Amino acid sequence: MMDLQDKSTCPTLEEIGEYVRNPVFMLLCSEIKDTYQCSEKIEYSSCSWEKGWNVKFKKAGRTLCTIYPRENYFTVMVVVGTKEKASVEEMLPKCTVELQDIYHQTQEGNGQRWMMIDLEVKDDLYHDLLQLIRIRRNR
């Protein structure tokens, strides 16, 4: 089993997928890569809050999202900044109650909300997340 805390060995996306053991992880990664014609960047974070390997997707110098692997699920961080705020708040009423709760419970600081979304299944929350990423890309 791969150790996400081991800074000396950078895992591949496939190895992270094996660690997560949830097909939705690779599905989301493929969907982001295909939709935005970008590749993943696997980085080690020394941040005490979320230490270990994570997967970032960037397009045109902007981070679309960061994925934190867990066992059997994963957490996706999407930053909603001042440029995205109006569009996100416009789409929120059409989103799952879960995403609305995450948005409202996420503290805003310096005009940004760092939303953390746990995913296990490809459901409505998954599709809401893709909408957030699309808004992030188009700003």
Secondary structure, DSSP 4 states (H G I P E B T S, - for coil): ---TT-TTSPPPHHHHHHHHT-HHHHHHHHHHHHHHT--EEEEEE--TTS-EEEEEEEETTEEEEEEEE-SS-EEEEEEE-HHHHHHHHHHGGGS-HHHHHHHHHSPEETTEEEEEEEESSSSHHHHHHHHHHHHHHH-
